[in-house]
Amino acid sequence: MHDGFLASGDFRHKTFLCPAYQRLFAHIEKRLKENNMIDQN
């Protein structure tokens, strides 16, 4: 949201980085689950 707002002045605007952020956070979540650092649900 922050990057979209800076680019357009509108919090609803998505940036080209959104898919990369989604992949990054999915990867982090997977690793945390593999190491039993968060619930598996």
C-alpha positions as CSV (number, residue, x, y, z in Angstrom):
1,M,0.0,0.0,0.0
2,H,2.8,2.4,0.9
3,D,4.5,2.1,-2.5
4,G,1.2,2.4,-4.3
5,F,0.3,5.5,-2.4
6,L,3.7,7.1,-3.2
7,A,3.3,6.3,-6.9
8,S,-0.3,7.5,-7.3
9,G,-1.4,9.3,-4.1
10,D,-4.1,6.6,-3.7
11,F,-3.9,3.7,-1.2
12,R,-6.0,1.5,-3.5
13,H,-3.3,1.6,-6.2
14,K,-1.1,-1.5,-6.5
15,T,2.5,-1.3,-7.6
16,F,4.5,-3.6,-9.8
17,L,6.1,-5.0,-6.6
18,C,2.9,-6.6,-5.3
19,P,3.5,-10.1,-6.8
20,A,7.1,-10.1,-5.6
21,Y,6.0,-9.1,-2.1
22,Q,3.4,-11.9,-2.1
23,R,6.0,-14.5,-3.2
24,L,8.4,-13.3,-0.6
25,F,5.9,-13.5,2.3
26,A,4.7,-16.9,1.1
27,H,8.3,-18.1,1.2
28,I,8.9,-16.7,4.7
29,E,5.7,-18.3,5.9
30,K,6.6,-21.7,4.4
31,R,10.0,-21.6,6.1
32,L,8.5,-20.6,9.5
33,K,6.1,-23.5,9.3
34,E,8.8,-26.0,8.3
35,N,10.8,-24.9,11.4
36,N,7.7,-25.1,13.7
37,M,8.0,-21.4,14.4
38,I,4.3,-20.8,13.6
39,D,1.1,-22.9,13.5
40,Q,0.7,-25.2,10.5
41,N,-2.8,-23.9,9.8
